[in-house]
Amino acid sequence: MPFESTTLPPWVHSFALLRDRTVVRDESGCLHSLAADGSNYEITCSWPTPEELSTLVGDPGLTAHQGQTRLTFLGSPDEATTRELSSQGWSLSDRRVLLVALANDVEQVASLPETATLFEAPMNDYDVVEVADFDAPAGRGRIRFGEGFAMLGDPSITTTSNTEQFRAAILANLAATAAGQGLPVLFLVTSADTAAGTRADRAAGWSNATQLTTFTKA
């Protein structure tokens, strides 16, 4: 079956850790992870066929979890599988896209307002970049270093002013950090903004790579 025989790309594991998830199983083509607070259990894999779906949704780790369960599929959506999931009570909850760029092709220097300051801090599984404005938190980004690539977390902006400037500054700092580590390739998962499940509003140097479609069930 595709989700058993196809090896997942390394960024999938990094993406889980970047979101503070605990990887409980990382087998060929199928990554199982648990939210930090234990509230949801997620399986990430390529799209299965409707015939293969029963094995996936019947996975013991998924069925034994007392809380929300999630299935995240990589690649172009399969309509037949989507219909089958819907008939089983699964809801389409998120459509995201993986962006890819070469570190040297994206902005690595971005200005901040005079009232803002940028901080960097190393953590266990990733490094954090934060922006403060008038000494109040304004935004945060994360980066995890892989083999030949860096996985960037989509910046979280907590202020309503200078939003795009803070976002650009965080991404530029993360890109510069990756380049400084000698990592030429950047990955970033962000929300889709087109009906096709891709991202049209993206900074220079970034390209759409693959779709991520998430289904949830209570």
WOCOR-V789069 format. One line per field, one symbol per residue. ss: DSSP state (2 for helix, 1 for strand, 0 for the rest). phi: phi as a letter, one per 40 degrees, with the letter a starting at -180 (. if undefined). A space follows every 50 residues. Layout:
ss=???
phi=???
This chain:
ss=02222000022222222200011111100111110000011111110002 22222220022220000111111100002222222220001111111111 11222000000000011111110000111111100111111111100011 11000110000022222222222222222200001111111000000000 000000111111111110
phi=.dcbcccccdcccccccccgccccabbdgabbabcdcgcabbbbaccccd ccccccccddccccccicbbbbbbhcdbccccccccccgcbcbabbacbb acdccbcbbbcbdccbbbbbacbcbabbbbbbbfgbdbaabbabcbcgab ccccdbbbbcbfdccccccccccccccccccgbcbbbacaccbbccgbbc cacdgcbcbacbbbbbac
